[in-house]
Amino acid sequence: MEIKTDLFLGDCENELKKLSDNCVDLIFTSPPYADQRKNTYGGIHPNKYVDWFLPITEQLFRVLKPTGTFVLNIKERVVNGERSTYVLELTLEMRKQGWLWTEEFIWHKKNCYPGKWPNRFRDAWERLLQFNKDKKFAMYQEAVMVPMGDWAKTRLKSLSETDKTRDESKVGSGFGKNISNWLDRDMAYPTNVLHLATECNNKNHSAAFPEGLPEWFIKLFTKEGDTVLDPFMGSGTTNFVANRMKRNSIGIEIIPEYYEMVKNEVHPVELYLLEPKTKYEKTQSERRIAIR
């Protein structure tokens, strides 16, 4: 079975209409932020950003599978000394379209250089907003587990009696924990903060994100043979990573130079699908998680 990468040149609002309903497992993208990339993408004013983006999210809702996920890397900007609200406004309007705002991840830019303005410091983070069509969606949490880390050596060294029971939350959230469950474990589930350095060596695009960013979400929300879409493809990072990870991908780009660059560099991959050998593997391949 050959892993395919389908590329489209043009405005994504129009090009998305060429795709079938419910054909994509994961949408991972970073659109031009408001008033930025004016020399290449025109720069949409914050006051017009929501109206510009909503017809695109309408098409994305149509092409995403009911079990799929949409991860939107976006950042508000400062306007007249205060944070713009266009990201919040967009989220509220997308909910009216039927989207569920399921989760919010933070990308901490580990190598962000310092800076100072009269009333603020430099941002060292960006948002990744998770949207879904349904409360039950594909999610493979074990794929992104991390080593327990040094904290386990001290935190788990001497457990109290409370640590050995399901201790209810002190803030009234209703979620309890049993710390002793983590004894003898080598791996743990990560938090929703991703610590990744920015892309410094990519000279072909002014806003390329690191490969580790789409890779993490592709692991979390897809399996081999699934389809990943980036409607603002840029230099093709999402598509290259999806291709390497044996996922089909779709990329849409309005700038001919970027489109041609990705078209010339992406290569087909052969995927050999194997039947799950164990009950555990089969369970993992069909795993679904529900919002509670």
Protein Blocks (a to p, Z undefined) as FASTA:
>chain_A
ZZdddddeddfklmmmmpcehibfbdcdddddehiaklmnopaafklmmmmmmmmmmmmm
mmpcfkbccddddddddeehiacfklmmmmmmmmmnopacfbccddddfklccdddfkbc
cdfbdcdddddfbfbdcddfklmgccebjmlmmmmmpccfklmpccddfklnopacdfkl
mgoiabdcddfbdcddddfkbmkbckbccfklmmmmmmmmmcehiacddfblmnommmmm
mmmnopacddddfblklmmmmmmmpccddddddddfbfklmmmmmgccddZZ
